[in-house]
Amino acid sequence: MNRWLRWILGVLGLVVVLILAALLIISRKEALAFVHITPDERHQRTLDEADLVQSPAGYELPYEDVRVTTSDGLNLVGWYVPSDNGAAVMLVPGYEEPRYLMLEEAAMLHRHGYGALLVSVRAHDLSDGETASFGCGDREMADLEAWHRYLLSREDVDPGRVGILGQSMGGSLVIQYARREPAIAAVVAHSPFSSVRDTVQTVVEWKTGLPGWVFGPFMLFWARVEIGCDLTSVSARDWIGDISPRPVFILDAGMDDVVSATSSEVLFDAAGEPKEWWRCEECGHHELDTVRPQEFEDRVVGFFDRALTAP
């Protein structure tokens, strides 16, 4: 009997070891794919989305191709649509997203006289870098700082009338940047994640199709090993309160399957006054501008009008 028991326990132990090894191997592979965004992958996306407008010229916008260099030496690409009213808004796309996905927002702002700076961060679009840090260690903050410096150098922009709008990962990045940069006068976050810890399960399932509750912790471990930074330190919910008394507007998608369902509500609760929250029940991840375009324009432009109006 003891011999059979030892044999069964041995088999069970071997199964556990094999399962753990598989978890480690698969989660490492997925974690590396998640934090590394190669130029080839980015180029392929532009080919896959060839039916989309990929230049401001497609919207008949006046614009300039612009480049900035970060404090750690990375070259970043962007577009600038000049301001007619002295105010300007930085537009920050989400994870893996090229700047052309925010051209509709740029055209909207242009219609109302605002300048629009469509930025890219490291490892995105045609910019340098192949590793995304999601704001960990303030690495992407160097990117937004370089873009902000560019705006402040523009003669058509009043330095006290600069706002920022980000979607998805960009929504969380703009909260992080506004918290540390008091010259940002107003913040719009469209489908942001409240923290990596809050949303890792949802993101893993969206990105990989694997069960997030199983693979999430393992992927966070491998990401930390790879990028040298603990992604669980990324927490917009801990930072958003410091933006007050500058206004914050949170846009929430009721059918979001990319970030945690409670992310926007958590952020709104943590924000100080003045703050606004708009939830679109039938909208998917950062789809409020496409599902309800006129309401999006009225609400977002109205928010910036109130916040960035010249004294």
C-alpha positions in Angstrom: 0.0 0.0 0.0 2.8 2.4 0.9 4.5 1.6 -2.4 1.3 2.5 -4.4 0.9 5.6 -2.3 4.4 6.7 -3.0 3.9 6.0 -6.7 0.7 8.1 -6.9 2.3 10.9 -5.0 5.3 10.8 -7.3 3.1 11.0 -10.3 1.1 13.9 -8.9 4.4 15.6 -8.0 5.6 15.2 -11.6 2.3 16.5 -13.0 2.5 19.6 -10.7 6.1 20.2 -11.8 5.1 19.9 -15.5 2.2 22.3 -15.1 4.4 24.8 -13.3 7.0 24.5 -16.0 4.4 25.1 -18.7 3.0 28.1 -16.8 6.5 29.6 -16.6 7.4 29.0 -20.2 4.1 30.2 -21.7 3.8 33.2 -19.3 7.4 34.3 -20.1 6.7 34.1 -23.9 3.5 36.1 -23.5 5.1 38.7 -21.2 8.0 39.3 -23.6 5.5 39.7 -26.5 3.5 42.1 -24.4 6.3 44.5 -23.4 8.2 44.3 -26.7 6.7 46.1 -29.7 9.0 45.7 -32.7 9.2 48.0 -35.7 8.0 45.1 -37.9 4.9 44.7 -35.8 4.1 48.4 -35.9 4.6 48.5 -39.7 2.3 45.5 -40.1 -0.4 47.3 -38.2 -0.3 50.2 -40.7 -0.7 47.6 -43.5 -3.6 45.9 -41.7 -5.3 49.2 -41.2 -4.7 50.6 -44.7 -8.4 51.4 -45.0 -8.1 54.0 -42.2 -7.0 57.6 -42.7 -3.4 57.6 -41.6 -2.4 61.2 -42.2 -3.8 64.7 -41.2 -3.9 65.4 -44.9 -6.8 62.9 -45.1 -8.8 65.2 -42.9 -7.6 68.3 -44.8 -5.9 69.6 -41.6 -3.0 72.0 -41.7 -0.2 70.3 -39.9 3.6 69.9 -39.4 5.6 66.7 -39.0 7.5 67.1 -35.7 10.2 65.2 -33.9 11.5 65.5 -30.3 14.3 63.9 -28.4 13.8 62.6 -24.9 16.1 63.2 -22.0 17.3 59.6 -22.4 18.1 60.1 -26.1 15.1 58.5 -27.9 13.7 60.2 -31.0 9.9 60.4 -31.1 7.6 61.4 -34.0 4.4 63.4 -34.0 2.1 65.8 -35.9 1.1 69.3 -34.9 -2.0 71.1 -36.0 -1.6 74.8 -35.2 -3.7 76.7 -32.7 -6.1 79.5 -33.7 -7.2 80.4 -30.2 -4.0 80.2 -28.2 -4.8 76.9 -26.5 -3.6 73.4 -27.5 -4.2 69.8 -26.4 -1.7 66.9 -26.4 -3.3 63.7 -27.8 -1.8 60.4 -26.4 -2.8 57.1 -28.0 -3.1 53.8 -26.3 -1.0 50.6 -26.1 0.3 49.6 -29.5 -1.7 52.4 -31.1 -0.3 54.7 -33.8 -1.0 58.5 -33.7 -3.3 58.3 -36.6 -6.0 56.7 -34.4 -6.5 60.1 -32.8 -6.9 62.1 -36.0 -10.7 62.4 -35.5 -10.0 64.0 -32.1 -7.5 66.4 -33.7 -10.0 67.3 -36.4 -12.6 67.9 -33.8 -10.3 70.2 -31.8 -9.2 72.1 -34.9 -12.9 72.8 -35.8 -13.0 74.7 -32.5 -9.8 76.6 -32.8 -7.5 74.4 -30.7 -4.1 73.3 -31.5 -3.6 69.5 -31.5 -0.3 67.7 -30.9 -0.6 64.0 -31.9 2.2 62.3 -30.0 3.8 58.9 -29.9 5.7 57.4 -27.0 8.6 55.0 -27.0 8.2 51.7 -28.8 5.1 53.1 -30.7 4.5 54.3 -34.2 7.7 55.3 -35.9 9.4 56.3 -32.7 12.6 54.8 -31.2 12.5 52.0 -28.7 11.0 48.5 -28.6 10.0 48.2 -25.0 6.8 49.5 -23.5 6.9 50.3 -19.7 3.3 51.5 -19.3 4.6 54.5 -17.2 6.7 52.3 -15.0 9.7 54.1 -13.6 8.4 57.3 -15.2 10.0 56.2 -18.6 7.1 57.4 -20.7 7.0 60.5 -18.6 10.2 61.6 -20.3 8.4 61.2 -23.6 5.4 63.4 -22.6 7.8 65.9 -21.1 9.6 66.2 -24.4 6.3 66.8 -26.2 5.2 69.3 -23.6 8.4 71.2 -24.0 7.8 71.3 -27.8 4.3 72.8 -27.2 5.7 75.4 -24.9 8.1 76.5 -27.6 5.3 77.3 -30.0 4.4 81.0 -30.5 0.8 80.1 -31.2 0.3 78.5 -27.8 -0.2 80.1 -24.5 1.8 78.1 -21.9 -1.0 78.3 -19.4 -3.6 76.9 -21.8 -2.4 73.4 -22.5 -4.6 70.4 -22.0 -4.1 66.7 -22.5 -6.3 63.9 -23.7 -5.3 60.2 -23.7 -7.1 56.9 -24.4 -6.5 53.5 -22.9 -2.9 53.3 -21.8 -2.6 56.9 -22.9 -5.4 57.8 -20.6 -3.5 56.5 -17.6 -0.2 58.1 -18.9 -1.9 61.5 -19.0 -3.1 61.2 -15.5 0.5 60.3 -14.4 2.0 63.2 -16.3 -0.5 65.8 -15.2 0.1 64.8 -11.6 3.8 65.7 -11.9 3.4 68.6 -14.3 1.3 71.5 -12.8 1.4 73.4 -16.1 -1.1 70.9 -17.6 -4.4 72.8 -17.2 -7.0 70.1 -17.9 -7.1 66.3 -18.3 -9.4 64.0 -20.3 -8.9 60.3 -19.8 -10.8 58.0 -22.3 -11.1 54.4 -21.1 -8.0 54.6 -18.8 -6.9 51.7 -16.5 -6.9 52.6 -12.8 -3.8 50.5 -12.1 -1.9 47.6 -13.5 -2.8 45.5 -10.5 -6.5 46.3 -11.0 -6.7 45.4 -14.6 -4.0 42.8 -15.2 -6.5 39.9 -15.4 -8.7 41.7 -18.0 -5.7 42.8 -20.1 -4.1 39.3 -20.1 -7.4 37.7 -21.3 -7.8 40.4 -24.0 -4.2 40.2 -25.3 -3.5 36.5 -25.0 -6.8 34.7 -24.7 -5.4 32.9 -21.6 -7.1 32.9 -18.2 -5.9 36.1 -16.5 -6.2 34.9 -13.0 -3.8 32.1 -13.7 -1.3 33.8 -16.0 -1.4 37.4 -14.8 0.9 37.0 -11.8 3.4 35.0 -13.8 3.4 37.5 -16.6 3.9 40.4 -14.2 6.9 38.5 -12.8 8.5 38.0 -16.2 7.8 41.6 -17.2 9.6 42.8 -14.1 12.6 40.6 -14.9 12.6 41.9 -18.6 12.1 45.6 -18.1 13.6 46.0 -14.6 10.6 47.7 -13.2 7.6 46.4 -11.2 4.5 47.1 -13.2 2.3 46.8 -10.1 3.7 50.2 -9.1 1.8 51.8 -12.0 -1.4 53.2 -10.3 -3.3 56.1 -11.7 -5.8 55.7 -8.9 -3.0 56.8 -6.5 -2.0 59.8 -8.6 -5.2 61.3 -9.9 -6.1 63.1 -6.7 -3.0 65.2 -6.9 -4.2 66.8 -10.1 -6.9 68.8 -8.2 -7.8 71.7 -8.4 -7.2 71.3 -12.1 -10.2 69.7 -13.8 -10.4 66.0 -14.8 -12.9 64.4 -17.2 -13.2 60.6 -17.1 -14.8 58.8 -20.1 -16.1 55.4 -19.3 -17.1 52.6 -21.7 -19.8 50.3 -20.4 -18.8 47.4 -22.6 -15.1 47.7 -22.1 -13.3 44.3 -22.3 -9.7 45.6 -22.3 -9.4 47.3 -18.9 -11.2 46.3 -15.7 -14.9 47.2 -15.7 -14.5 49.4 -12.6 -11.4 51.3 -13.7 -13.1 54.6 -14.6 -15.3 54.6 -11.6 -12.4 53.9 -9.3 -10.5 56.8 -10.9 -13.5 59.2 -10.6 -13.9 58.3 -7.0 -10.2 59.0 -6.3 -10.1 62.3 -8.2 -10.4 65.6 -6.5 -12.7 68.4 -7.6 -13.5 69.6 -10.1 -14.2 66.4 -11.9 -16.6 65.0 -14.5 -17.6 61.5 -15.5 -19.5 60.3 -18.6 -20.4 56.6 -19.0 -21.6 55.3 -22.4 -23.3 51.9 -21.6 -23.2 50.6 -25.2 -19.6 51.7 -26.0 -16.6 49.4 -26.2 -13.1 50.3 -25.2 -12.4 54.0 -26.0 -15.3 54.0 -28.5 -17.3 57.0 -27.1 -16.0 59.2 -30.0 -17.2 56.8 -32.7 -20.4 55.5 -31.1 -21.6 58.9 -29.9 -19.5 61.4 -32.0 -21.6 64.5 -31.6 -22.1 64.0 -27.8 -18.3 63.3 -27.5 -17.5 66.5 -29.3 -20.0 68.6 -27.3 -18.8 67.2 -24.0 -15.0 67.2 -24.6 -14.8 70.5 -26.4 -17.1 72.0 -23.7 -14.8 70.7 -21.0 -11.7 72.2 -22.7 -13.6 75.5 -23.3 -14.3 75.9 -19.6 -10.8 74.9 -18.6 -8.7 76.6 -21.2 -10.6 79.8 -21.9 -8.3 82.8 -21.8 -8.7 84.9 -18.7 
